[in-house]
Amino acid sequence: MADNAGLMIAAEPAPLEADADGVVRVGGTRVTLDTMVAAFKDGATAEEIVYQYPSLSLAEVYAVIAY
């Protein structure tokens, strides 16, 4: 049996921030959560979303989709 005493799993919070008007944006970008969710619902892959919105990182897009 492997010793997993040093293995730690920590959940990272979704990279979402609400601005002063209550609009939820992804990370520190101007891309709104609604915009990203709409692109995903329209069939865009995470990679396509990053291509459309280059201020987003692939990790941010996957984190938001998972959220």
DAUR-V427531 format. One record per helix or strand of 3 or more residues. SS is the DSSP state (~ for helix, > for strand). FROM is the first residue (numbers start at 1). TO is the last residue. Records with the same first field share a line. If there is no record, write none. Layout:
SS: FROM-TO / FROM-TO
This chain:
>: 16-18 / 24-26
~: 33-41 / 46-52 / 58-66
